[in-house]
């Protein structure tokens, strides 16, 4: 699922930067449909973390937090530094279109800007802030759901009600506190159904996997229905008589898109099942495995490539409609991030910059003795064979 949802994340950002967001309701509607990628990111992270611990009896907190910090905390710190220097560059009219101004970086304002990025997360890095919040609560949450194993459906129901009610109350200004859209995205309580749902699903993954596969057509049909419904509400949101809690476009956690987001995540799961099926060719399954291995680095580095493409567009003024610019930018950003991650993952900076353990340069070349199961990366019998730490 990881390379698919990363492509969806990048599609959201390329739409924001390469499409006429302010003047086109169609762009707003498309972005609304791609935003499920954020929830999918959190669901998969929660699900696979729980899956890796579901058969573990004793929970060693020191080892747990150390591994979590190495997998998320260290890359977050590294990329905060990278984006601090990157966004401090001054644009120029000649190649490479950027220049470094020392005074802008090494000053009190520069220090303030760095700590602002560190606390709030640069642009897309807030995903990692939410994941780190979840990591802190995870040992207690796992203990709770294990103790009350017969209440799992109740936990799901409570999380779903919270997700819908929270979005409706916050967007309708009925809460005593007001949080901006940016602030909402940084807190764990904005994503209960996806995080709690990921934990519960992981504990019953075999049964839920069978149910999803058996109801594939129904899931796809419902995703289309929910998507069309969300688009209609997005269109109607331009009228003043439309209640705020039913609007979708600019409201980050609109309750009306929750059904679509959940069903879209299930569709991505079905696509993942299809891609790793033993009916697929060895080459296809190897490509999927490679995409999964490099997806974290693609996500982390994407905002290096998007500004560069924007500067090229401003310099050369290509006469392309946004419907062509967006897919071209999506392909280029994903490809650049993929190559960048594949290279860095084979250097001493692998774990710091890409979140991966260091790989060998020889692993870039196919090996004749690899079997389909080896290329698949099998490490177990469950649907998630490679545990993402």
C-alpha positions as CSV (number, residue, x, y, z in Angstrom):
1,X,0.0,0.0,0.0
2,X,2.8,2.4,0.8
3,X,4.0,3.4,-2.8
4,X,0.3,3.9,-3.8
5,X,-0.5,6.2,-1.0
6,X,2.7,8.1,-1.4
7,X,1.7,8.7,-5.0
8,X,-1.6,10.0,-3.7
9,X,0.2,12.4,-1.3
10,X,2.3,13.8,-4.1
11,X,-0.8,14.2,-6.3
12,X,-2.3,16.4,-3.7
13,X,0.7,18.6,-3.5
14,X,1.2,18.8,-7.3
15,X,-2.4,19.9,-7.6
16,X,-1.9,22.6,-4.9
17,X,1.2,24.0,-6.7
18,X,0.6,23.3,-10.4
19,X,-3.2,23.8,-10.7
20,X,-5.4,26.9,-10.4
21,X,-6.6,26.2,-6.9
22,X,-8.0,29.7,-6.3
23,X,-10.1,29.9,-9.4
24,X,-11.2,26.3,-10.2
25,X,-13.8,24.4,-8.2
26,X,-12.8,21.3,-10.1
27,X,-9.3,21.4,-8.7
28,X,-10.7,21.8,-5.2
29,X,-12.9,18.8,-5.8
30,X,-10.0,16.6,-7.0
31,X,-7.8,17.6,-4.1
32,X,-10.6,16.6,-1.7
33,X,-10.5,13.1,-3.2
34,X,-6.7,12.8,-3.0
35,X,-6.6,13.9,0.7
36,X,-7.5,10.4,1.8
37,X,-3.8,9.7,1.4
38,X,-3.1,11.4,4.8
39,X,-5.5,9.2,6.6
40,X,-4.2,6.1,4.7
41,X,-0.6,7.1,5.8
42,X,-1.7,7.1,9.5
43,X,-3.9,4.0,9.1
44,X,-1.1,1.9,7.6
45,X,1.5,3.1,10.1
46,X,-0.8,2.2,13.1
47,X,-1.8,-1.1,11.5
48,X,1.7,-2.3,10.8
49,X,3.1,-1.1,14.1
50,X,0.4,-3.1,15.9
51,X,0.9,-6.1,13.6
52,X,4.6,-6.2,14.5
53,X,3.7,-6.2,18.3
54,X,0.5,-8.2,18.3
55,X,2.2,-11.5,19.2
56,X,4.8,-9.9,21.5
57,X,4.0,-10.7,25.2
58,X,6.3,-8.4,27.1
59,X,6.6,-4.7,26.1
60,X,10.1,-3.3,26.7
61,X,9.5,0.5,26.7
62,X,13.1,1.5,26.5
63,X,13.7,-0.6,23.4
64,X,10.4,0.4,21.9
65,X,10.9,4.1,22.2
66,X,14.5,3.8,20.9
67,X,13.4,2.1,17.8
68,X,10.5,4.5,17.2
69,X,12.9,7.5,17.6
70,X,15.3,6.0,15.1
71,X,12.6,5.2,12.6
72,X,10.7,8.5,12.8
73,X,12.4,11.0,15.1
74,X,15.8,10.9,13.5
75,X,14.5,11.4,9.9
76,X,12.2,14.1,11.2
77,X,15.1,16.0,12.7
78,X,17.3,15.5,9.7
79,X,14.7,16.7,7.2
80,X,13.8,19.7,9.4
81,X,17.4,20.8,9.1
82,X,17.4,20.1,5.4
83,X,14.2,22.0,4.7
84,X,15.3,24.9,7.0
85,X,18.4,25.5,4.8
86,X,16.5,24.7,1.6
87,X,13.6,27.1,2.3
88,X,16.1,29.8,3.4
89,X,17.6,30.0,-0.1
90,X,16.9,33.1,-2.1
91,X,15.5,32.6,-5.7
92,X,17.5,33.9,-8.6
93,X,16.9,34.2,-12.3
94,X,19.8,32.1,-13.4
95,X,20.6,28.4,-13.0
96,X,20.5,26.9,-10.4
97,X,17.9,29.5,-9.5
98,X,18.8,29.6,-5.9
99,X,21.5,31.3,-3.8
100,X,22.6,31.0,-0.2
101,X,22.4,34.1,2.1
102,X,24.3,33.5,5.3
103,X,22.8,36.4,7.2
104,X,19.3,35.1,6.6
105,X,20.1,31.7,8.2
106,X,22.5,32.6,11.0
107,X,20.5,35.2,12.7
108,X,17.8,35.4,15.5
109,X,15.1,35.4,12.9
110,X,16.7,32.3,11.3
111,X,16.8,30.6,14.7
112,X,13.2,31.5,15.4
113,X,12.2,30.0,12.0
114,X,14.1,26.8,12.7
115,X,12.4,26.2,16.0
116,X,9.0,27.0,14.3
117,X,9.7,24.3,11.8
118,X,10.9,21.9,14.5
119,X,7.7,22.3,16.6
120,X,5.1,22.5,13.8
121,X,6.7,20.4,11.0
122,X,7.5,21.8,7.6
123,X,4.6,21.5,5.2
124,X,4.1,17.7,4.9
125,X,6.4,16.6,7.8
126,X,3.5,17.1,10.3
127,X,2.5,13.5,9.4
128,X,5.5,12.5,11.4
129,X,4.5,14.7,14.4
130,X,1.1,12.9,14.5
131,X,2.9,9.5,14.2
132,X,5.2,10.4,17.1
133,X,2.2,11.4,19.2
134,X,0.6,8.1,18.4
135,X,3.8,6.2,19.4
136,X,3.7,7.8,22.8
137,X,0.2,6.5,23.4
138,X,0.5,3.2,21.6
139,X,1.7,1.1,24.5
140,X,-1.3,2.1,26.6
141,X,-3.7,1.8,23.7
142,X,-2.4,-1.7,22.8
143,X,-2.7,-2.8,26.5
144,X,-6.3,-1.4,26.5
145,X,-7.5,-3.2,23.4
146,X,-5.9,-6.4,24.5
147,X,-7.5,-6.3,27.8
148,X,-11.0,-5.6,26.4
149,X,-10.8,-7.8,23.4
150,X,-14.6,-8.3,23.2
151,X,-15.1,-4.5,22.9
152,X,-13.2,-3.9,19.7
153,X,-16.3,-3.1,17.7
154,X,-17.3,-0.6,20.4
155,X,-13.8,1.0,20.2
156,X,-14.3,1.4,16.4
157,X,-17.8,2.9,16.9
158,X,-16.6,5.4,19.5
159,X,-13.7,6.4,17.2
160,X,-16.0,6.8,14.2
161,X,-18.5,8.9,16.2
162,X,-15.6,11.0,17.5
163,X,-14.2,11.5,14.0
164,X,-17.6,12.7,12.6
165,X,-18.7,14.8,15.6
166,X,-15.3,16.4,16.1
167,X,-15.2,17.5,12.5
168,X,-18.8,18.8,12.5
169,X,-18.4,20.7,15.8
170,X,-15.0,22.2,14.9
171,X,-16.1,23.4,11.5
172,X,-19.4,24.8,12.7
173,X,-17.5,26.8,15.5
174,X,-19.5,25.1,18.3
175,X,-16.5,24.3,20.4
176,X,-15.2,26.7,22.9
177,X,-11.8,26.7,21.3
178,X,-10.9,27.5,17.7
179,X,-8.2,25.6,15.9
180,X,-7.0,26.6,12.4
181,X,-6.8,24.0,9.7
182,X,-3.0,23.8,10.2
183,X,-3.4,23.3,13.9
184,X,-6.0,20.6,13.5
185,X,-3.6,18.5,11.3
186,X,-0.9,18.5,14.0
187,X,-2.9,16.8,16.8
188,X,-3.6,13.1,17.2
189,X,-7.2,13.5,18.2
190,X,-8.1,14.6,14.7
191,X,-7.6,11.1,13.3
192,X,-9.2,8.6,15.8
193,X,-10.9,6.3,13.3
194,X,-7.7,5.8,11.3
195,X,-5.3,5.3,14.2
196,X,-7.6,3.2,16.4
197,X,-9.0,1.4,13.3
198,X,-5.4,0.5,12.3
199,X,-4.8,-1.0,15.7
200,X,-8.0,-3.0,15.7
201,X,-7.6,-4.2,12.1
202,X,-4.0,-5.4,12.8
203,X,-5.3,-7.6,15.7
204,X,-7.9,-9.2,13.4
205,X,-6.0,-8.9,10.1
206,X,-6.5,-12.4,8.7
207,X,-10.3,-12.3,9.1
208,X,-10.6,-8.7,7.9
209,X,-8.4,-9.5,4.9
210,X,-10.7,-12.3,3.9
211,X,-13.8,-10.0,4.3
212,X,-12.2,-7.2,2.2
213,X,-11.3,-9.6,-0.6
214,X,-14.7,-11.2,-0.6
215,X,-16.5,-7.9,-0.8
216,X,-14.1,-6.2,-3.3
217,X,-16.8,-5.2,-5.7
218,X,-19.0,-3.7,-3.0
219,X,-16.1,-1.7,-1.6
220,X,-15.2,-0.3,-5.0
221,X,-18.9,0.6,-5.7
222,X,-19.3,2.3,-2.3
223,X,-16.1,4.2,-2.9
224,X,-17.5,5.6,-6.2
225,X,-20.8,6.5,-4.5
226,X,-19.2,8.2,-1.6
227,X,-16.8,10.0,-3.9
228,X,-19.6,11.3,-6.1
229,X,-21.5,12.4,-3.0
230,X,-18.5,14.3,-1.6
231,X,-18.0,16.0,-4.9
232,X,-21.7,17.1,-5.0
233,X,-21.4,18.5,-1.5
234,X,-18.1,20.3,-2.5
235,X,-20.0,21.9,-5.4
236,X,-22.9,23.0,-3.2
237,X,-20.5,24.4,-0.7
238,X,-20.3,27.6,-2.8
239,X,-23.9,28.5,-1.7
240,X,-24.5,30.3,1.6
241,X,-27.4,28.1,2.6
242,X,-25.2,25.1,2.8
243,X,-24.4,24.2,6.5
244,X,-20.7,24.3,7.4
245,X,-20.6,20.8,8.7
246,X,-21.7,19.5,5.3
247,X,-19.2,21.4,3.2
248,X,-16.1,19.6,2.1
249,X,-13.7,21.6,-0.1
250,X,-11.7,23.7,2.3
251,X,-12.6,22.0,5.5
252,X,-9.8,19.8,6.5
253,X,-11.8,17.3,8.6
254,X,-15.2,17.5,7.1
255,X,-17.4,14.6,8.4
256,X,-18.9,14.2,5.0
257,X,-15.7,12.8,3.5
258,X,-15.0,10.2,6.2
259,X,-17.0,7.4,4.3
260,X,-15.0,8.1,1.1
261,X,-11.7,8.2,3.0
262,X,-12.3,4.8,4.7
263,X,-13.5,3.1,1.5
264,X,-10.6,4.6,-0.5
265,X,-8.2,3.1,2.0
266,X,-9.8,-0.3,1.6
267,X,-9.5,0.1,-2.2
268,X,-5.8,0.8,-1.8
269,X,-5.6,-2.4,0.3
270,X,-7.3,-4.3,-2.5
271,X,-4.8,-2.8,-5.0
272,X,-2.0,-3.9,-2.8
273,X,-3.4,-7.5,-2.6
274,X,-3.6,-7.5,-6.4
275,X,0.0,-6.3,-6.8
276,X,1.6,-8.9,-4.6
277,X,-0.5,-11.8,-5.8
278,X,1.4,-14.8,-6.9
279,X,-0.3,-14.4,-10.3
280,X,1.8,-11.3,-10.9
281,X,5.1,-11.5,-12.7
282,X,8.3,-11.6,-10.7
283,X,9.3,-8.3,-12.3
284,X,6.0,-6.6,-11.2
285,X,6.3,-7.9,-7.6
286,X,10.0,-6.9,-7.4
287,X,9.0,-3.4,-8.6
288,X,6.3,-3.2,-5.9
289,X,8.8,-4.3,-3.3
290,X,11.3,-1.7,-4.4
291,X,8.6,0.9,-4.4
292,X,7.6,0.0,-0.9
293,X,11.2,0.1,0.3
294,X,11.8,3.6,-1.2
295,X,8.3,5.1,-0.4
296,X,9.4,6.7,2.9
297,X,12.2,8.5,1.2
298,X,9.9,9.6,-1.6
299,X,7.5,11.1,0.9
300,X,10.3,12.8,2.9
301,X,12.0,14.4,-0.1
302,X,9.1,15.4,-2.3
303,X,9.2,19.1,-1.3
304,X,12.7,19.3,-2.6
305,X,11.6,18.6,-6.1
306,X,8.3,20.4,-6.3
307,X,9.9,23.9,-5.8
308,X,12.6,23.1,-8.3
309,X,10.0,22.2,-10.9
310,X,8.1,25.4,-10.1
311,X,11.3,27.4,-10.7
312,X,11.9,25.7,-14.1
313,X,8.3,26.5,-15.0
314,X,8.7,30.1,-14.1
315,X,12.0,30.4,-16.0
316,X,11.0,28.6,-19.2
317,X,7.2,29.4,-19.2
318,X,6.0,26.2,-20.8
319,X,2.6,26.5,-22.4
320,X,0.9,23.5,-20.9
321,X,-2.5,23.3,-19.4
322,X,-2.7,22.3,-15.8
323,X,-4.3,19.0,-16.6
324,X,-0.9,18.1,-18.3
325,X,1.3,19.9,-15.8
326,X,0.0,18.0,-12.8
327,X,0.6,14.4,-14.0
328,X,4.0,15.3,-15.5
329,X,5.0,16.9,-12.2
330,X,3.6,13.8,-10.3
331,X,5.7,11.5,-12.4
332,X,8.9,13.6,-12.1
333,X,8.6,14.2,-8.3
334,X,8.0,10.5,-7.6
335,X,10.8,9.4,-9.9
336,X,13.3,11.9,-8.5
337,X,12.4,10.9,-5.0
338,X,12.7,7.2,-5.9
339,X,16.2,7.6,-7.4
340,X,17.3,9.9,-4.6
341,X,16.2,7.4,-1.9
342,X,17.7,4.4,-3.8
343,X,21.0,6.1,-3.9
344,X,21.1,7.6,-0.3
345,X,19.9,4.2,1.1
346,X,23.3,2.8,0.0
347,X,25.3,5.4,1.9
348,X,26.1,6.0,5.6
349,X,23.2,8.5,5.6
350,X,20.6,5.7,4.9
351,X,18.9,5.5,8.2
352,X,19.1,9.2,8.9
353,X,17.7,10.5,5.6
354,X,15.6,7.7,4.3
355,X,14.6,5.8,7.4
356,X,15.9,2.6,5.8
357,X,18.7,0.3,7.0
358,X,21.7,0.6,4.7
359,X,21.6,-1.5,1.5
360,X,24.5,-2.6,-0.7
361,X,25.2,-1.2,-4.1
362,X,25.1,-4.8,-5.4
363,X,21.4,-5.0,-4.4
364,X,20.6,-2.6,-7.2
365,X,21.3,-5.4,-9.7
366,X,18.9,-8.4,-10.1
367,X,20.2,-11.7,-8.9
368,X,19.6,-14.8,-10.9
369,X,19.0,-17.0,-7.9
370,X,16.2,-14.8,-6.6
371,X,12.9,-16.7,-6.4
372,X,9.5,-15.0,-6.7
373,X,9.0,-15.4,-2.9
374,X,12.3,-13.8,-2.2
375,X,11.5,-10.9,-4.4
376,X,8.2,-10.5,-2.6
377,X,10.1,-10.2,0.6
378,X,8.1,-12.8,2.5
379,X,8.7,-12.8,6.2
380,X,5.5,-14.5,7.3
381,X,2.1,-15.8,6.3
382,X,0.0,-12.7,6.8
383,X,-1.0,-10.1,4.2
384,X,1.7,-7.7,5.5
385,X,4.8,-9.8,5.0
386,X,7.3,-7.0,5.5
387,X,6.9,-5.3,8.8
388,X,7.5,-1.5,8.6
389,X,9.3,-0.3,11.6
